[in-house]
Amino acid sequence: MLVDLGVRTAPVYDPATGEVQRELVLAGPADVDAAVAKAKRAFEHWSDVSVTRRARVMFKFRALLDQHTDELARIISSEHGKTLDDARGEVVRGMEVVEYACGIAELTKGEFSDQVSTGVDLHSIRQPLGVCAGITPFNFPIMVPLWMHPIAIATGNTFVLKPSERDPSVSDRIAELYAEAGLPDGVFNVVHGDKVAVDALLDHPDVAAISFVGSTPIARSIHQRASENGKRVQALGGAKNHAVVLPDADLEFAADQLIAAGYGSAGQRCMAISVAVAVGDVADQLVETLREKALAIRVGPGLDPDSEMGPVITAAARDRIVGYIDRTDATVVVDGRGHEGDGFFVGPTLLDDVTPEMEAYTDEIFGPVLAVLRVETLDAAIDLINANPFANGTAIFTASGQAARTFQRRVQVGMIGVNVPIPVPMAFYSFGGWKDSLFGDHHIHGPEGVRFYTRAKAITTRWPDAPERAHLNFPTAR
């Protein structure tokens, strides 16, 4: 882990109290240079370590994550504000990617074709890229990085992580657990910083690949800048995830799922459901059921075991979310403004009669605000979703297999749930949206993660018994 040498600092808050817990030293370009140089030196050795030994490190690392789950969850909750149960779930979902990386020997096997031409064989292998970097968001301070660096490291790369400066501490603990698992020094590096550190990584000639998760404007900018610098890039952007509720759906079940998906982690998830699309005459009953359930949510400090929803990450985030509620022309069914107590709290907010032109619909609010739009038909719901520039995840609640099949085939979104509100794929699939929710050719983790952090070589071999005369014509199989 890199010891920061910069002189600029940033406060790390306790979102439940609003108090500053620590001052984080922010890295400058020299710090990034030092981290990348260290990773580059480590790559020379780590890339030659056998795939079996790399897998064994991952097995040990996975065991340590499991052993320290509660500790890691408390670190996350204290700086992010999410509840302990939510933080534990984040650790587990990240650990699933480590479990996938434990099978790296199987995942990186090449192909072999015998006798493609007389006396000629052909095979392929996948090799690591070099120094890879991850730039990760505050909302999942352990899970999203774990979607990146275990795959990168298991495939033979070294890694520089620039976590969010808002909740940085868990990344330091991960570095310690990697070392305890036997990962050599320099293979995994943490650089704490802001845009200065990000720009230094994007421009560094020795960084081969950039992985990013964050807002769409920044994802677009990072993809462009890193690509211009010749790097491989996967940049995941923002979301406006819709859940369609048809009249034949189990409303009690659907409402429970929407409440969990809309207000879990105070809505600070890229897979949060922020729009409920009520089809036909289901709307009034759905809104009333959502209202009752939203009012019953227990809001409080994340470390309080009785809390179901914690605060948002900063005062600026709270004020931005409240501003959307202040300005809306929608019907405010449940109002989360004016939550009592210290800290950065916004209560569950439910908006009805939202239209596609409203700011509460067009913008990614990234807070505990669930908007209800009313349409007459499933076709209209699909058209609404497909017209949206974001295309991360979506869901449908229905008892009709035909409606579900129509929806999943026609909707232009990367991840779809059928009676599942947050369709985050398991680690052995890949995570990623479409349109303005993803910039680059590769989704994150799973099979596409392995492909992203490696490149292919095709090797054609011949071992002739006697010299053969070469011909000037283009070679063909014979």
C-alpha positions as a Markdown table, in Angstrom:
| # | Residue | x | y | z |
|---|---|---|---|---|
| 1 | Met | 0.0 | 0.0 | 0.0 |
| 2 | Leu | 1.3 | 3.4 | -0.9 |
| 3 | Val | 2.0 | 6.0 | 1.9 |
| 4 | Asp | 0.7 | 9.3 | 0.5 |
| 5 | Leu | 3.2 | 12.1 | 0.2 |
| 6 | Gly | 0.8 | 14.9 | -0.8 |
| 7 | Val | -0.1 | 17.9 | 1.3 |
| 8 | Arg | -3.8 | 18.4 | 0.4 |
| 9 | Thr | -6.4 | 16.8 | 2.6 |
| 10 | Ala | -10.1 | 16.0 | 2.5 |
| 11 | Pro | -12.5 | 15.3 | 5.4 |
| 12 | Val | -14.0 | 11.9 | 5.9 |
| 13 | Tyr | -17.4 | 12.3 | 7.7 |
| 14 | Asp | -19.6 | 10.1 | 9.8 |
| 15 | Pro | -22.8 | 10.6 | 7.8 |
| 16 | Ala | -24.9 | 9.7 | 10.8 |
| 17 | Thr | -23.6 | 12.6 | 12.9 |
| 18 | Gly | -22.2 | 15.0 | 10.4 |
| 19 | Glu | -18.9 | 15.0 | 12.3 |
| 20 | Val | -15.4 | 14.7 | 10.7 |
| 21 | Gln | -13.8 | 11.4 | 11.5 |
| 22 | Arg | -10.4 | 12.0 | 9.9 |
| 23 | Glu | -8.5 | 14.0 | 7.4 |
| 24 | Leu | -7.5 | 12.0 | 4.4 |
| 25 | Val | -4.2 | 13.0 | 2.7 |
| 26 | Leu | -4.7 | 13.3 | -1.0 |
| 27 | Ala | -2.2 | 11.9 | -3.5 |
| 28 | Gly | -0.5 | 14.1 | -6.1 |
| 29 | Pro | 1.1 | 13.1 | -9.4 |
| 30 | Ala | 4.3 | 12.0 | -7.7 |
| 31 | Asp | 2.4 | 9.6 | -5.4 |
| 32 | Val | 0.7 | 8.1 | -8.5 |
| 33 | Asp | 4.0 | 7.8 | -10.2 |
| 34 | Ala | 5.5 | 5.9 | -7.2 |
| 35 | Ala | 2.5 | 3.5 | -7.0 |
| 36 | Val | 2.6 | 2.7 | -10.7 |
| 37 | Ala | 6.3 | 2.2 | -10.7 |
| 38 | Lys | 6.0 | -0.2 | -7.7 |
| 39 | Ala | 3.2 | -2.1 | -9.6 |
| 40 | Lys | 5.3 | -2.2 | -12.8 |
| 41 | Arg | 8.3 | -3.7 | -10.9 |
| 42 | Ala | 6.0 | -6.2 | -9.2 |
| 43 | Phe | 4.4 | -7.2 | -12.6 |
| 44 | Glu | 7.8 | -8.5 | -13.8 |
| 45 | His | 7.6 | -11.3 | -11.1 |
| 46 | Trp | 3.9 | -11.7 | -10.6 |
| 47 | Ser | 3.1 | -12.3 | -14.3 |
| 48 | Asp | 5.5 | -15.3 | -14.2 |
| 49 | Val | 4.0 | -16.8 | -11.0 |
| 50 | Ser | 2.1 | -20.0 | -11.9 |
| 51 | Val | -1.6 | -19.8 | -12.2 |
| 52 | Thr | -1.9 | -22.4 | -9.5 |
| 53 | Arg | -0.1 | -20.2 | -7.0 |
| 54 | Arg | -2.2 | -17.2 | -8.0 |
| 55 | Ala | -5.3 | -19.2 | -7.4 |
| 56 | Arg | -4.1 | -20.3 | -3.9 |
| 57 | Val | -3.6 | -16.6 | -2.9 |
| 58 | Met | -7.2 | -16.0 | -4.0 |
| 59 | Phe | -8.4 | -18.9 | -1.9 |
| 60 | Lys | -6.6 | -17.5 | 1.2 |
| 61 | Phe | -7.9 | -14.0 | 0.5 |
| 62 | Arg | -11.5 | -15.3 | 0.2 |
| 63 | Ala | -11.1 | -17.1 | 3.5 |
| 64 | Leu | -9.9 | -13.8 | 5.2 |
| 65 | Leu | -12.8 | -11.8 | 3.7 |
| 66 | Asp | -15.2 | -14.3 | 5.2 |
| 67 | Gln | -13.4 | -14.2 | 8.5 |
| 68 | His | -13.5 | -10.4 | 8.7 |
| 69 | Thr | -16.9 | -9.8 | 7.2 |
| 70 | Asp | -18.3 | -8.1 | 10.3 |
| 71 | Glu | -15.2 | -5.9 | 10.7 |
| 72 | Leu | -15.3 | -4.8 | 7.1 |
| 73 | Ala | -19.0 | -4.1 | 7.3 |
| 74 | Arg | -18.5 | -1.8 | 10.3 |
| 75 | Ile | -15.8 | 0.1 | 8.5 |
| 76 | Ile | -18.1 | 0.6 | 5.6 |
| 77 | Ser | -21.1 | 1.6 | 7.7 |
| 78 | Ser | -19.1 | 4.1 | 9.7 |
| 79 | Glu | -18.0 | 6.1 | 6.6 |
| 80 | His | -20.7 | 5.4 | 4.1 |
| 81 | Gly | -23.7 | 5.4 | 6.4 |
| 82 | Lys | -25.4 | 2.3 | 5.1 |
| 83 | Thr | -26.8 | -0.2 | 7.6 |
| 84 | Leu | -24.7 | -3.1 | 8.9 |
| 85 | Asp | -26.8 | -5.7 | 7.1 |
| 86 | Asp | -26.5 | -3.8 | 3.9 |
| 87 | Ala | -22.7 | -3.5 | 4.3 |
| 88 | Arg | -22.5 | -7.2 | 5.1 |
| 89 | Gly | -24.4 | -8.0 | 1.9 |
| 90 | Glu | -21.9 | -5.8 | 0.0 |
| 91 | Val | -19.0 | -7.8 | 1.3 |
| 92 | Val | -20.6 | -11.1 | 0.3 |
| 93 | Arg | -21.4 | -9.9 | -3.2 |
| 94 | Gly | -17.8 | -8.8 | -3.6 |
| 95 | Met | -16.5 | -12.0 | -2.2 |
| 96 | Glu | -18.4 | -13.9 | -4.9 |
| 97 | Val | -16.1 | -12.4 | -7.4 |
| 98 | Val | -13.1 | -13.6 | -5.4 |
| 99 | Glu | -14.6 | -17.1 | -5.5 |
| 100 | Tyr | -14.9 | -16.8 | -9.2 |
| 101 | Ala | -11.3 | -15.8 | -9.4 |
| 102 | Cys | -10.3 | -18.9 | -7.5 |
| 103 | Gly | -11.1 | -20.8 | -10.6 |
| 104 | Ile | -8.7 | -18.7 | -12.7 |
| 105 | Ala | -6.8 | -21.8 | -14.0 |
| 106 | Glu | -9.9 | -23.0 | -15.7 |
| 107 | Leu | -11.0 | -19.5 | -16.8 |
| 108 | Thr | -7.8 | -18.8 | -18.7 |
| 109 | Lys | -7.3 | -22.1 | -20.5 |
| 110 | Gly | -6.5 | -21.5 | -24.1 |
| 111 | Glu | -7.5 | -23.5 | -27.2 |
| 112 | Phe | -5.6 | -26.1 | -29.3 |
| 113 | Ser | -6.2 | -27.4 | -32.8 |
| 114 | Asp | -4.2 | -30.3 | -34.1 |
| 115 | Gln | -3.1 | -30.6 | -37.7 |
| 116 | Val | -4.7 | -27.4 | -39.0 |
| 117 | Ser | -2.5 | -28.0 | -42.0 |
| 118 | Thr | -0.1 | -30.8 | -42.8 |
| 119 | Gly | 2.4 | -30.8 | -39.9 |
| 120 | Val | 1.0 | -27.6 | -38.5 |
| 121 | Asp | -0.7 | -27.0 | -35.2 |
| 122 | Leu | -2.5 | -23.9 | -33.8 |
| 123 | His | -3.1 | -22.9 | -30.2 |
| 124 | Ser | -4.1 | -19.7 | -28.3 |
| 125 | Ile | -3.2 | -18.3 | -24.9 |
| 126 | Arg | -4.3 | -15.4 | -22.8 |
| 127 | Gln | -1.7 | -13.2 | -21.1 |
| 128 | Pro | -2.0 | -10.3 | -18.6 |
| 129 | Leu | -1.8 | -6.6 | -19.7 |
| 130 | Gly | 0.5 | -5.1 | -17.1 |
| 131 | Val | -0.4 | -2.4 | -14.6 |
| 132 | Cys | -4.2 | -2.0 | -14.3 |
| 133 | Ala | -6.0 | 0.7 | -12.4 |
| 134 | Gly | -9.4 | 1.0 | -10.8 |
| 135 | Ile | -11.3 | 4.2 | -10.0 |
| 136 | Thr | -14.3 | 3.4 | -7.8 |
| 137 | Pro | -17.3 | 5.1 | -6.3 |
| 138 | Phe | -18.4 | 5.8 | -2.7 |
| 139 | Asn | -21.6 | 3.8 | -2.8 |
| 140 | Phe | -20.0 | 0.4 | -2.8 |
| 141 | Pro | -16.5 | 1.0 | -1.3 |
| 142 | Ile | -15.7 | -2.7 | -1.1 |
| 143 | Met | -17.9 | -4.5 | -3.6 |
| 144 | Val | -17.1 | -2.5 | -6.7 |
| 145 | Pro | -13.3 | -2.7 | -6.2 |
| 146 | Leu | -13.7 | -6.4 | -5.6 |
| 147 | Trp | -15.4 | -6.6 | -9.0 |
| 148 | Met | -12.1 | -5.4 | -10.5 |
| 149 | His | -8.9 | -6.3 | -8.7 |
| 150 | Pro | -9.4 | -10.0 | -7.9 |
| 151 | Ile | -9.8 | -10.8 | -11.6 |
| 152 | Ala | -7.0 | -8.5 | -12.7 |
| 153 | Ile | -4.6 | -9.9 | -10.1 |
| 154 | Ala | -5.6 | -13.6 | -10.6 |
| 155 | Thr | -4.9 | -13.2 | -14.4 |
| 156 | Gly | -1.4 | -12.0 | -13.6 |
| 157 | Asn | -1.7 | -8.2 | -13.6 |
| 158 | Thr | -0.8 | -5.8 | -10.9 |
| 159 | Phe | -3.3 | -3.2 | -9.7 |
| 160 | Val | -3.5 | 0.4 | -8.5 |
| 161 | Leu | -6.8 | 1.2 | -6.8 |
| 162 | Lys | -8.0 | 4.8 | -6.4 |
| 163 | Pro | -11.1 | 4.5 | -4.1 |
| 164 | Ser | -13.5 | 7.2 | -3.3 |
| 165 | Glu | -12.1 | 9.7 | -0.9 |
| 166 | Arg | -15.4 | 9.8 | 0.9 |
| 167 | Asp | -15.1 | 6.3 | 2.4 |
| 168 | Pro | -11.5 | 5.2 | 1.9 |
| 169 | Ser | -10.6 | 3.1 | 5.0 |
| 170 | Val | -11.9 | -0.3 | 3.9 |
| 171 | Ser | -9.6 | -0.3 | 0.9 |
| 172 | Asp | -6.6 | 0.0 | 3.3 |
| 173 | Arg | -7.9 | -3.0 | 5.2 |
| 174 | Ile | -8.2 | -5.0 | 1.9 |
| 175 | Ala | -4.6 | -4.2 | 1.2 |
| 176 | Glu | -3.7 | -5.7 | 4.6 |
| 177 | Leu | -5.7 | -8.8 | 4.0 |
| 178 | Tyr | -4.1 | -9.3 | 0.6 |
| 179 | Ala | -0.7 | -9.2 | 2.3 |
| 180 | Glu | -1.8 | -11.7 | 4.9 |
| 181 | Ala | -3.0 | -14.0 | 2.1 |
| 182 | Gly | 0.5 | -14.0 | 0.7 |
| 183 | Leu | 0.2 | -11.5 | -2.2 |
| 184 | Pro | 3.6 | -10.1 | -3.0 |
| 185 | Asp | 4.4 | -6.5 | -2.2 |
| 186 | Gly | 3.5 | -4.1 | -5.0 |
| 187 | Val | 0.9 | -6.3 | -6.7 |
| 188 | Phe | -2.0 | -4.4 | -5.1 |
| 189 | Asn | -1.6 | -0.7 | -4.3 |
| 190 | Val | -4.0 | 1.9 | -2.9 |
| 191 | Val | -3.7 | 5.6 | -3.8 |
| 192 | His | -6.1 | 7.9 | -2.0 |
| 193 | Gly | -6.9 | 11.0 | -3.9 |
| 194 | Asp | -9.3 | 13.1 | -6.0 |
| 195 | Lys | -9.3 | 14.3 | -9.6 |
| 196 | Val | -5.6 | 15.0 | -9.5 |
| 197 | Ala | -4.9 | 11.3 | -8.8 |
| 198 | Val | -7.5 | 10.2 | -11.4 |
| 199 | Asp | -6.0 | 12.4 | -14.1 |
| 200 | Ala | -2.5 | 11.1 | -13.3 |
| 201 | Leu | -3.7 | 7.5 | -13.7 |
| 202 | Leu | -5.5 | 8.3 | -17.0 |
| 203 | Asp | -2.4 | 9.9 | -18.5 |
| 204 | His | 0.3 | 7.6 | -17.1 |
| 205 | Pro | 2.1 | 5.7 | -19.9 |
| 206 | Asp | 2.7 | 2.6 | -17.7 |
| 207 | Val | -1.0 | 2.0 | -16.9 |
| 208 | Ala | -2.4 | -0.4 | -19.4 |
| 209 | Ala | -6.1 | -0.5 | -18.5 |
| 210 | Ile | -8.6 | 1.6 | -16.6 |
| 211 | Ser | -11.7 | 0.3 | -14.8 |
| 212 | Phe | -14.2 | 2.9 | -13.7 |
| 213 | Val | -17.7 | 3.0 | -12.1 |
| 214 | Gly | -19.4 | 6.4 | -11.5 |
| 215 | Ser | -21.7 | 8.9 | -13.1 |
| 216 | Thr | -22.2 | 9.1 | -16.8 |
| 217 | Pro | -20.5 | 12.4 | -17.5 |
| 218 | Ile | -17.4 | 11.3 | -15.8 |
| 219 | Ala | -17.5 | 7.8 | -17.3 |
| 220 | Arg | -17.7 | 9.4 | -20.8 |
| 221 | Ser | -14.8 | 11.7 | -20.0 |
| 222 | Ile | -12.6 | 8.9 | -18.6 |
| 223 | His | -13.4 | 6.6 | -21.5 |
| 224 | Gln | -12.4 | 9.3 | -24.0 |
| 225 | Arg | -9.2 | 10.5 | -22.2 |
| 226 | Ala | -7.9 | 7.0 | -21.4 |
| 227 | Ser | -8.7 | 5.7 | -24.9 |
| 228 | Glu | -6.8 | 8.6 | -26.4 |
| 229 | Asn | -3.9 | 7.6 | -24.3 |
| 230 | Gly | -4.0 | 4.1 | -25.7 |
| 231 | Lys | -5.4 | 2.3 | -22.7 |
| 232 | Arg | -8.0 | -0.4 | -22.5 |
| 233 | Val | -11.1 | 1.1 | -20.8 |
| 234 | Gln | -14.3 | -0.1 | -19.2 |
| 235 | Ala | -16.3 | 2.8 | -17.8 |
| 236 | Leu | -19.6 | 2.2 | -16.2 |
| 237 | Gly | -21.9 | 5.2 | -15.9 |
| 238 | Gly | -25.2 | 6.2 | -14.3 |
| 239 | Ala | -28.6 | 4.7 | -14.3 |
| 240 | Lys | -32.3 | 5.4 | -14.2 |
| 241 | Asn | -33.7 | 2.0 | -13.5 |
| 242 | His | -37.4 | 1.3 | -14.1 |
| 243 | Ala | -39.6 | -1.4 | -12.7 |
| 244 | Val | -42.8 | -2.1 | -14.6 |
| 245 | Val | -45.8 | -3.3 | -12.5 |
| 246 | Leu | -48.6 | -5.0 | -14.5 |
| 247 | Pro | -52.2 | -5.4 | -13.2 |
| 248 | Asp | -51.7 | -9.1 | -12.8 |
| 249 | Ala | -48.7 | -8.7 | -10.5 |
| 250 | Asp | -48.8 | -9.7 | -6.8 |
| 251 | Leu | -49.0 | -6.1 | -5.5 |
| 252 | Glu | -47.9 | -6.8 | -2.0 |
| 253 | Phe | -44.8 | -8.7 | -3.3 |
| 254 | Ala | -44.1 | -6.1 | -5.9 |
| 255 | Ala | -44.4 | -3.2 | -3.4 |
| 256 | Asp | -42.1 | -4.9 | -0.9 |
| 257 | Gln | -39.5 | -5.4 | -3.7 |
| 258 | Leu | -39.8 | -1.8 | -4.9 |
| 259 | Ile | -39.4 | -0.5 | -1.4 |
| 260 | Ala | -36.2 | -2.5 | -0.8 |
| 261 | Ala | -34.8 | -1.6 | -4.2 |
| 262 | Gly | -35.7 | 2.1 | -4.0 |
| 263 | Tyr | -34.7 | 2.9 | -0.5 |
| 264 | Gly | -32.0 | 0.4 | 0.4 |
| 265 | Ser | -28.7 | 2.1 | 1.0 |
| 266 | Ala | -30.7 | 5.4 | 0.9 |
| 267 | Gly | -31.1 | 4.9 | -2.9 |
| 268 | Gln | -27.4 | 5.3 | -3.4 |
| 269 | Arg | -27.1 | 2.3 | -5.8 |
| 270 | Cys | -26.5 | 2.2 | -9.5 |
| 271 | Met | -29.0 | -0.6 | -9.5 |
| 272 | Ala | -31.6 | 1.1 | -7.3 |
| 273 | Ile | -35.1 | 1.2 | -8.7 |
| 274 | Ser | -35.8 | 4.9 | -9.0 |
| 275 | Val | -38.9 | 4.7 | -11.3 |
| 276 | Ala | -42.0 | 2.5 | -10.8 |
| 277 | Val | -44.0 | 2.3 | -14.0 |
| 278 | Ala | -47.6 | 1.5 | -13.1 |
| 279 | Val | -49.6 | 0.0 | -16.0 |
| 280 | Gly | -53.3 | 0.4 | -16.3 |
| 281 | Asp | -55.6 | 0.4 | -13.3 |
| 282 | Val | -52.9 | -0.9 | -10.9 |
| 283 | Ala | -51.6 | 2.6 | -10.2 |
| 284 | Asp | -53.8 | 3.9 | -7.3 |
| 285 | Gln | -53.5 | 0.7 | -5.3 |
| 286 | Leu | -49.7 | 0.5 | -6.0 |
| 287 | Val | -49.1 | 4.0 | -4.8 |
| 288 | Glu | -51.1 | 3.5 | -1.6 |
| 289 | Thr | -49.3 | 0.3 | -0.8 |
| 290 | Leu | -45.9 | 2.0 | -1.5 |
| 291 | Arg | -47.0 | 4.9 | 0.7 |
| 292 | Glu | -47.8 | 2.7 | 3.7 |
| 293 | Lys | -44.5 | 0.8 | 3.4 |
| 294 | Ala | -42.4 | 3.8 | 2.9 |
| 295 | Leu | -43.8 | 5.5 | 6.0 |
| 296 | Ala | -42.9 | 2.4 | 8.0 |
| 297 | Ile | -39.2 | 2.4 | 7.2 |
| 298 | Arg | -37.0 | 3.0 | 10.2 |
| 299 | Val | -34.4 | 5.6 | 9.4 |
| 300 | Gly | -31.4 | 6.0 | 11.6 |
| 301 | Pro | -27.6 | 5.5 | 11.9 |
| 302 | Gly | -26.2 | 2.7 | 9.9 |
| 303 | Leu | -24.5 | 1.2 | 12.9 |
| 304 | Asp | -27.8 | 1.0 | 14.8 |
| 305 | Pro | -29.1 | -2.6 | 14.4 |
| 306 | Asp | -32.7 | -1.3 | 14.4 |
| 307 | Ser | -32.1 | 1.0 | 11.4 |
| 308 | Glu | -33.4 | -0.1 | 8.0 |
| 309 | Met | -32.1 | 2.9 | 6.1 |
| 310 | Gly | -29.2 | 5.2 | 6.9 |
| 311 | Pro | -28.1 | 8.6 | 5.9 |
| 312 | Val | -26.7 | 9.8 | 2.5 |
| 313 | Ile | -23.0 | 10.2 | 2.1 |
| 314 | Thr | -22.5 | 14.0 | 2.6 |
| 315 | Ala | -24.3 | 17.2 | 3.3 |
| 316 | Ala | -23.9 | 18.2 | -0.3 |
| 317 | Ala | -25.7 | 15.0 | -1.4 |
| 318 | Arg | -28.5 | 15.6 | 1.1 |
| 319 | Asp | -29.0 | 19.2 | -0.1 |
| 320 | Arg | -29.0 | 18.1 | -3.8 |
| 321 | Ile | -31.6 | 15.4 | -3.2 |
| 322 | Val | -33.8 | 17.8 | -1.1 |
| 323 | Gly | -33.5 | 20.3 | -4.0 |
| 324 | Tyr | -35.1 | 17.9 | -6.4 |
| 325 | Ile | -38.0 | 17.4 | -4.0 |
| 326 | Asp | -38.3 | 21.2 | -3.5 |
| 327 | Arg | -38.5 | 21.8 | -7.2 |
| 328 | Thr | -40.8 | 19.0 | -8.3 |
| 329 | Asp | -44.2 | 19.5 | -9.9 |
| 330 | Ala | -45.1 | 15.9 | -9.0 |
| 331 | Thr | -47.4 | 14.9 | -6.2 |
| 332 | Val | -45.3 | 14.4 | -3.1 |
| 333 | Val | -47.0 | 11.4 | -1.5 |
| 334 | Val | -44.3 | 10.7 | 1.1 |
| 335 | Asp | -41.9 | 13.6 | 2.0 |
| 336 | Gly | -38.4 | 12.8 | 3.2 |
| 337 | Arg | -37.4 | 16.4 | 3.9 |
| 338 | Gly | -36.8 | 17.7 | 7.4 |
| 339 | His | -35.7 | 14.5 | 9.0 |
| 340 | Glu | -35.0 | 15.0 | 12.7 |
| 341 | Gly | -31.5 | 14.6 | 14.1 |
| 342 | Asp | -28.0 | 15.3 | 13.1 |
| 343 | Gly | -26.2 | 13.8 | 10.1 |
| 344 | Phe | -27.0 | 13.7 | 6.4 |
| 345 | Phe | -30.5 | 12.2 | 6.5 |
| 346 | Val | -33.2 | 12.3 | 3.8 |
| 347 | Gly | -36.2 | 10.1 | 4.5 |
| 348 | Pro | -37.9 | 7.9 | 2.0 |
| 349 | Thr | -39.7 | 10.0 | -0.6 |
| 350 | Leu | -42.4 | 8.9 | -2.9 |
| 351 | Leu | -43.5 | 11.0 | -5.9 |
| 352 | Asp | -46.7 | 10.3 | -8.0 |
| 353 | Asp | -47.9 | 11.7 | -11.3 |
| 354 | Val | -44.4 | 12.1 | -12.5 |
| 355 | Thr | -44.0 | 12.7 | -16.3 |
| 356 | Pro | -41.0 | 12.1 | -18.5 |
| 357 | Glu | -40.3 | 15.8 | -18.9 |
| 358 | Met | -39.8 | 16.4 | -15.1 |
| 359 | Glu | -36.4 | 16.8 | -13.6 |
| 360 | Ala | -37.2 | 14.1 | -11.1 |
| 361 | Tyr | -37.4 | 11.7 | -14.0 |
| 362 | Thr | -34.7 | 12.8 | -16.3 |
| 363 | Asp | -31.9 | 13.1 | -13.8 |
| 364 | Glu | -30.2 | 10.5 | -11.7 |
| 365 | Ile | -31.1 | 11.7 | -8.2 |
| 366 | Phe | -29.1 | 9.0 | -6.4 |
| 367 | Gly | -31.1 | 9.2 | -3.2 |
| 368 | Pro | -34.2 | 7.7 | -1.6 |
| 369 | Val | -36.6 | 9.1 | -4.1 |
| 370 | Leu | -39.0 | 6.7 | -5.9 |
| 371 | Ala | -41.0 | 8.2 | -8.8 |
| 372 | Val | -44.2 | 6.7 | -10.1 |
| 373 | Leu | -45.2 | 7.1 | -13.7 |
| 374 | Arg | -48.5 | 5.9 | -15.0 |
| 375 | Val | -49.0 | 4.4 | -18.5 |
| 376 | Glu | -51.9 | 2.4 | -20.1 |
| 377 | Thr | -50.1 | -0.6 | -21.7 |
| 378 | Leu | -47.0 | -2.7 | -21.5 |
| 379 | Asp | -46.0 | -1.4 | -25.0 |
| 380 | Ala | -46.1 | 2.1 | -23.6 |
| 381 | Ala | -43.9 | 1.1 | -20.6 |
| 382 | Ile | -41.4 | -0.5 | -23.0 |
| 383 | Asp | -41.3 | 2.6 | -25.2 |
| 384 | Leu | -40.8 | 4.8 | -22.1 |
| 385 | Ile | -37.8 | 2.7 | -21.0 |
| 386 | Asn | -36.3 | 2.5 | -24.4 |
| 387 | Ala | -36.5 | 6.3 | -24.9 |
| 388 | Asn | -34.4 | 6.8 | -21.7 |
| 389 | Pro | -30.7 | 7.4 | -22.4 |
| 390 | Phe | -29.7 | 5.2 | -19.4 |
| 391 | Ala | -30.0 | 1.5 | -19.8 |
| 392 | Asn | -28.3 | -0.2 | -16.8 |
| 393 | Gly | -31.1 | -2.4 | -15.3 |
| 394 | Thr | -34.8 | -2.8 | -15.4 |
| 395 | Ala | -37.5 | -5.1 | -14.0 |
| 396 | Ile | -41.0 | -6.3 | -14.6 |
| 397 | Phe | -43.5 | -7.6 | -12.0 |
| 398 | Thr | -46.1 | -9.9 | -13.6 |
| 399 | Ala | -47.7 | -13.3 | -13.4 |
| 400 | Ser | -47.7 | -13.6 | -17.2 |
| 401 | Gly | -44.8 | -15.5 | -18.8 |
| 402 | Gln | -45.8 | -14.1 | -22.2 |
| 403 | Ala | -45.6 | -10.5 | -20.9 |
| 404 | Ala | -42.3 | -11.2 | -19.3 |
| 405 | Arg | -40.9 | -12.7 | -22.5 |
| 406 | Thr | -42.1 | -9.8 | -24.5 |
| 407 | Phe | -40.5 | -7.4 | -22.1 |
| 408 | Gln | -37.1 | -9.1 | -21.9 |
| 409 | Arg | -36.8 | -9.4 | -25.6 |
| 410 | Arg | -37.9 | -5.9 | -26.5 |
| 411 | Val | -36.5 | -3.7 | -23.8 |
| 412 | Gln | -33.1 | -2.1 | -24.6 |
| 413 | Val | -31.4 | -2.5 | -21.3 |
| 414 | Gly | -28.3 | -4.5 | -20.2 |
| 415 | Met | -29.7 | -6.3 | -17.1 |
| 416 | Ile | -33.3 | -7.4 | -16.7 |
| 417 | Gly | -35.2 | -8.8 | -13.7 |
| 418 | Val | -38.4 | -10.7 | -13.9 |
| 419 | Asn | -40.1 | -10.4 | -10.5 |
| 420 | Val | -36.5 | -9.5 | -9.4 |
| 421 | Pro | -36.0 | -5.8 | -8.6 |
| 422 | Ile | -32.2 | -5.5 | -8.7 |
| 423 | Pro | -31.0 | -7.9 | -11.4 |
| 424 | Val | -27.3 | -7.9 | -10.4 |
| 425 | Pro | -25.9 | -11.0 | -12.1 |
| 426 | Met | -23.9 | -13.5 | -10.1 |
| 427 | Ala | -20.1 | -13.3 | -10.4 |
| 428 | Phe | -19.9 | -16.0 | -13.0 |
| 429 | Tyr | -21.9 | -13.8 | -15.4 |
| 430 | Ser | -20.9 | -10.2 | -16.2 |
| 431 | Phe | -22.3 | -6.9 | -15.0 |
| 432 | Gly | -23.0 | -4.0 | -17.4 |
| 433 | Gly | -25.6 | -1.8 | -19.0 |
| 434 | Trp | -26.2 | -0.4 | -22.4 |
| 435 | Lys | -26.3 | 3.1 | -23.9 |
| 436 | Asp | -25.2 | 5.9 | -21.5 |
| 437 | Ser | -24.7 | 3.4 | -18.7 |
| 438 | Leu | -21.5 | 1.8 | -20.2 |
| 439 | Phe | -18.6 | 3.2 | -22.2 |
| 440 | Gly | -16.3 | 0.5 | -23.7 |
| 441 | Asp | -16.6 | -2.9 | -25.1 |
| 442 | His | -16.5 | -5.0 | -21.9 |
| 443 | His | -18.8 | -5.5 | -19.0 |
| 444 | Ile | -17.3 | -5.9 | -15.5 |
| 445 | His | -16.3 | -9.1 | -13.7 |
| 446 | Gly | -17.3 | -12.6 | -14.8 |
| 447 | Pro | -16.2 | -13.9 | -18.2 |
| 448 | Glu | -15.9 | -10.4 | -19.7 |
| 449 | Gly | -13.7 | -9.4 | -16.8 |
| 450 | Val | -11.3 | -12.1 | -17.6 |
| 451 | Arg | -11.2 | -11.0 | -21.3 |
| 452 | Phe | -10.8 | -7.4 | -20.3 |
| 453 | Tyr | -7.7 | -8.0 | -18.1 |
| 454 | Thr | -6.0 | -10.3 | -20.6 |
| 455 | Arg | -5.2 | -10.3 | -24.3 |
| 456 | Ala | -5.0 | -13.2 | -26.7 |
| 457 | Lys | -2.1 | -14.7 | -28.6 |
| 458 | Ala | -2.5 | -17.2 | -31.4 |
| 459 | Ile | 0.5 | -19.4 | -32.0 |
| 460 | Thr | 1.0 | -21.5 | -35.2 |
| 461 | Thr | 3.8 | -24.2 | -35.0 |
| 462 | Arg | 5.5 | -26.5 | -37.3 |
| 463 | Trp | 8.3 | -29.0 | -36.6 |
| 464 | Pro | 9.4 | -30.2 | -40.0 |
| 465 | Asp | 11.4 | -33.4 | -40.5 |
| 466 | Ala | 13.4 | -31.8 | -43.3 |
| 467 | Pro | 13.7 | -28.3 | -44.6 |
| 468 | Glu | 10.9 | -27.2 | -46.9 |
| 469 | Arg | 11.1 | -24.6 | -49.6 |
| 470 | Ala | 9.0 | -21.6 | -48.8 |
| 471 | His | 6.6 | -20.2 | -51.5 |
| 472 | Leu | 6.0 | -16.5 | -52.2 |
| 473 | Asn | 2.2 | -17.1 | -52.5 |
| 474 | Phe | 0.0 | -16.5 | -49.5 |
| 475 | Pro | 0.0 | -19.6 | -47.3 |
| 476 | Thr | -3.1 | -21.8 | -47.2 |
| 477 | Ala | -3.9 | -25.0 | -45.4 |
| 478 | Arg | -3.0 | -28.2 | -47.2 |
